[in-house]
């Protein structure tokens, strides 16, 4: 007796014939992979020639189902485009945020005070730019005895030349560049002394001249301590060390701790400078220590042509735990 209900195999065949996947398979050439397209209209022979490539899906053409409607293809491509736009907007800000540091970025050092009345005070040195060669020459000139003597001789020789008392003074003045701005003030002072009839003018004090030159220099950075007001950096220079690392020399137009007793040195003999010269040595990792003119004399380093501290190696450290 035949059952009134169809068998399971027959029901499966009926469902499969009406299923959309079955209709898509009917449109695909015999032998081709159902999920990948070999060509627009692949014949059974071309599908058979494709062999394993067709079955594995390794096709050069994009995997577009030929049964998809144009609207579905449009939505797929629009989704890919939208994803690309979103990724682009995410990558661009990250790329700009990771830009490498340039010379325009400030040079920063942090440290702690030492060998002073109140040790352990935080210190931060920020250099916006390094002093130019012309600015360095103006600072160095007062500490250079040879340059001071030559400038004085040039001023005296110019006066003798104007008085018509021989050409020896004119020859001496010709040895210096009259357009050198670093010598202009010294020569002008010599002229003023002669105008006042001071035949034996007293040589200028190097430290007083240096103090005035530092005060007139432009600000290139700041030194911040635990005080309310910072210190303007008027001179800044970096010099490579032979063993690696750097030698940083800065000068401020005010003495550290001028308004507080916290920076009074506890080691050595305190100087009476109105300015502060700071010399910091850091290694290749940016670590080191620094010393200052609070208890050390300022001299001219003839080799590097820069203000420096006398006997740096034996001077007490005023800045410890220096980090760049």
C-alpha positions, 0 to 999 in steps of 0.5 A: 500500500502506497503511503499518502505522504511523500518519502523524505528523498522526494521531499528533499528533491522538491525543496531543492528544485525550488530553492534559490541555490538550486536555480543558481547552480543551473545557470553555472556551467557544468564542472565549474565551482559554484562559488567562483566565476571563471568567466562571464559565460563559461562553456562546459569545455572551458570549465573542464579545461580549467580543471582544479583551478575552477574547483579550488577557486583560484581564479584571476577574475573577481569572485562575483556570483553571476546570479547576483542582481545589479543592485546587489553588486552595487551594494557590495562595491559601495560597501567596499568604497565606504570601508576604504574611506573610513580607513583613510580617515583613520590612517591620516591623523595617525600618520601626522601624529607620528611625524618625526621630530625636527630642529624646530622642536624645543630641546628639553632637559630636566634635573634636580638641584644639588650642593645648594641650600635647598637641594632636590628642587626641580629644574627644567631647561627649554631651548627654543633655538641655538644662538647664531654665530653672530650672537655667539661672537657678541657674547664671546668678545668680552671674554677674549683679551686678544679681541679686546686689545685688538678692538682698543688698538683699532679705536686708538689707531682710527683716532690717530689717523684722523689727527693726521699723525702718521699711517701706523694707526691706519695700518693697525685698524685695517687688520680688523673688519670695520663691519664686524658688529661684535667689535662695533661697541668696543670701538665706539667706547674707545672713541668716547674715551678719547672725546673726553680727553681720557688719554689713558683709558682704563681697560674694560672689565671683562665680566662687566662687558660680558654681563652687558652682552648677555643682557642685550642678547635675544631670548632663546629659551627658559630655565624653570625652577620651583620659583614663580618666575623663570630665567631667560636663556640668552646664550645656548650652544651644543658641542659634541663630546669626543667620547659621545654625548653632548656638552650644553652651555647656556647663559641666563641674564639673571643669577639663579636664586637671585630672589631666594636663598635656596640656590646658595652654594654649599660647596666652594666659594660663591661668585658675585656674578649677576648672570648664570652660566650653566654647563651640562654634560650628557652621554649618548643616552641623554643622561648626565650632570651639570655645573654652574657659575654660582661657585665657579669662575667663567672663562673663555674656552679658546678651543670651542670659542664659547664661555665655559666654567673654569676647572669643570671636572673639579667643580661641584655639581649643581644639577644632578639626574639630568635627563634629555 
